[in-house]
Every structure is written in C-alpha cells, then in structure tokens.
Amino acid sequence: MSHFDAELTALKEKLLLMASRSEATVTYSIRALVERDDDLARGVEADDDAIDRLEIEIDEDSIRMLAKAPLASQLRLIICASKIARDLERIGDEATTIARRSIELNTEPQLKPYVDIPRMAQMAMEMLRDALGAFTSGDTERARQVIPRDRDVDALNKQLYRELASFMIEKPTTITRCLSLMAISKALERIADHAKNVAEEVVYLYEAKDIRHTGSLEIGR
Amino acid sequence: MSHFDAELTALKEKLLLMASRSEATVTYSIRALVERDDDLARGVEADDDAIDRLEIEIDEDSIRMLAKAPLASQLRLIICASKIARDLERIGDEATTIARRSIELNTEPQLKPYVDIPRMAQMAMEMLRDALGAFTSGDTERARQVIPRDRDVDALNKQLYRELASFMIEKPTTITRCLSLMAISKALERIADHAKNVAEEVVYLYEAKDIRHTGSLEIGR
C-alpha cells in the first residue's frame, strides 16, 4: 500500500470515528429527553465540541491530500469525506439542540409519554446507519434506499407540528413545552435530512466511478 | 489565458449568478411578508428550483475540473466554490420557508407591523453581500468582519422568540401567527449562519494560499 493510500485509509477511519460520535450524540440526546436526564444532556454538548474539532481536522487533511491525489477516484473520495464530515457536524449540532430543549422540558412536568419523537429518532438513526454502512461497504443500493425515507420523517414532523399547535391552542399552559417539543421534532427532521445527504454522497462517490468509465459525467441526481 | 483558467472564470461567474439569485429570493420573501403579497411569495418557490439546479451544475463542473487542476490554489478555489454553492442553495431553501410562512400569515389579519424581522433580514443580507463581495475582491478583512455579526442576528432571533412565546401565552388566539413568525425569524438566523460560512470559506480560500507559502497548513479557524 502506498503512503497516499495509507493516508486515504486514515481519512476514512477518522470519518467513521466522527460518524460513530455523532450517532452517539443523537442517541444520548433522545435518551436525555425520554429519561429526563440532565447530566446526559450536558454530556451531549461536550461531545459536540469533539465532533466540531474532528470536522476541522478532516477538512485540513482533505485539503492537504487533494493537492497530491493522483487519481480522479481518490479526489472524489476526499471531496465526499469532507462533505460527509460537514453533515455529521450538523447532526452533532442538532443533537445539541435536542439536549438543550430536553433540559428545558425537564424543569416542568412531562406533557405526556413521548411516542412519536422516539419513533422519528429511530427512523433518522436507521437512515444514518444505513448511509454510513453503504459508505463503508460501497453498497450504493443500500444508500439509494435511504433517500425516500426522508419524506416519511418529514411527514411525521409535520403531523407532530400540527398536533402540538392544536394542543397549545386548547391548553395555553402547555405552550412552552409544546414549543420545545416542536424544536426537537424539527431537529430530528434535519438529522434525517443530513442522513439523506450522506446517502446521496455515497451514491455519487461509488457510481460516478462506474459512470466515468462509460465516458459520461452525469451524476444521476 | 489557458483553457483551464477560462473554465475557472466561468465557474466563478456561475457562482456569482447563483449568489445574486439567492440574494433576490431572500429580498422577495421578506417583501412578500411585509407587503402581504402571495404572488411574490409563490415566485420565490420557482426561483428556488433554479437555484437548486445551479448548485448541481456547479457540483458537476467542480468535480470535472478537480481531476484536471494543475495547482493547489486552483483546487482550493474549486472546493470553495462547491461549498459556497451549498450555502447559497440552503439560503434559497430558507427564503422558500419565509415565503410559505408569509402565505400562511396572509390568510389572517396582521399581528402588528413587522419591525424586528425586516431588521434581521437586512443584517443577514448585508452579511451575505459582504461575504460575496469579499469573494469577488479577495478582501479577506471584509470577510473576517462578517463572522462576528452572526452573533447579533442570533441574539435578535432569541429575543424575538421569547417575545413571541410570551405573546402567545397572553393571547392564545395569536398562536398560529406567532409560530409562523418564529419560523421566519429562525430562517433568517440560518441565512446569517450561511453567510458566515461563506465568509469563512473566503478567508480560507485566500489566506491558506499565503499561509501555504510559509510552509504551514494551519487554516486558522
């Protein structure tokens, strides 16, 4: 393995480390909400700082490597890594929003048992795991199947928004709590959106290579 | 001028075209809100489609050019163009959110004259114009001055959020309208955030070059 290939492998590994950390922040932020655990919520904010640092590192590595990459397929991997890192960084930010809103919610009695939010969280997390699994394995079919699922999460977010809006009109004492739950639902919708972006990057990364062999530059999206 | 330099110039021009279109969507979406003009709001959604197509074109151009770029400074310009295009595309999305919420707001009497929202919009637009001006001129000092202004827009958004939350508790009949205004304020906060990202890209684009001459790869952010 050449020195450059070793650097590419290290870049991929750093990205996967970042991925597992941002996945973890989402899991912890939702657990902090459901179990009303402020310490866990505060931990998410600290983890988010580490994720931000990883994004900067990946960006620096990418730029350094771009100038030396001999092959188009290597260039594409480096670009995709940098774009995926940006999405993962944003996922960490959204998890931080969930954690902060959970801390606010924990200062008041629980409105009702949370059903839709953990379900949305599970859907978004599965999208992210499939997109990252597809990145690791090069399975673009798996990545493609992630993309339409974003619409399901959008629909759940809209439904929950309408329910919470009606609920606060009926019971104005719940307004503060409903607003926090809306913000959490929106954050999950954005996490699913980032997972979809990662899936699109993976399709592009692996399929542009094949397409390029046929002489076309169409990226098919 | 070599063929490659001509391609780089064309890429920059396409990005500036995209920039002026996304600036225009923000202006129109706010005007649609303030002047209660549904047609203008619907026009923003159509413009957003054109902006999305420009982002895909810039991405395709970038990838094609990356494989041929002979110099590190060219690589950097191509990467930055692609990242800035992503931010501009998101600005178009946020303008669409403002336009859609304006249409909703126009179905009910106006809550009160809009003061803070046009002010936030102006701040965000000035940040974007300065960041793009710095991109065109290479004036990184101007780009640097954009970055701290994001905090002012954040503060205004938080203040407006608190005011609207109190207002809806006092007068629950205004809840739907307050929720729409909150969404618009949040969209403006995100537009300012994207303008800050563009400014950071510009600093990186022009200063990494100088820094690279001294042998350091630190990007200073």
Interface residues (C-beta under 8 A of the other chain):
Chain A: I56 D59 E60 I63 R64 L66 A67 A72 L75 R76 I79 S82 A165 M168 I169 P172 I175 T176 L179 M182 A208 L217 I219 R221
Chain B: I56 D59 E60 I63 R64 L66 A67 A72 L75 R76 I79 S82 A165 M168 I169 P172 I175 T176 L179 M182 A208 L217 I219 R221
